[in-house]
Amino acid sequence: MQDNFDGDRIDRNLWTAGYSHTNQDTRIYQEDGLHIDIKQGGEYSGAAAVTCDCYHGDFDAQVDFHVAFPIREPPLKWPPSASIRATSTSATTT
């Protein structure tokens, strides 16, 4: 499977997208890339895109991502109460 997330619609045959804590401070959308916007200073939130298919055997998963910080002057400042986690998970079933 390969998806460059071109265009403005998530391919629902390949992906399901959702929120870990739904609120108005988070938005998932596709616009020539998959975007997850979480409002700074808002409520706790998280979002993800998960493949709809199962893969067996060896595979290679590659993801390019960019984190846009609200404070851009050098040195880069990360708000003390903020955190980010990018994960890749695989599981086996019997």
C-alpha positions, 0 to 999 in steps of 0.5 A: 500500500502507498498513499501520498495523501494527495488531494483533499479527501482521505481514502477511506478504503485505506484509512480510518481517522479518529480522535482519542478525545473528541473536542472542538480543539482538534481537526483531522483533514487531508489537504495535499497531506494528512493534517492533525491540528490541535489548538494550543492551550486547548483541551487535551486531545489526540488524533490518528489515522489507522490503516484499514488493512492487515499486513502479514510477513515482513513490511517496511513502513515509512512516514514523513512528518512535520511539527509546526510550532507556535513559537518560531524564534530561535531557540525553538521553544516548546511550551512546558505543558505540551507534548507530542507522540508519534507512534507506529504499532504492529500486532499479531493475531492467532 
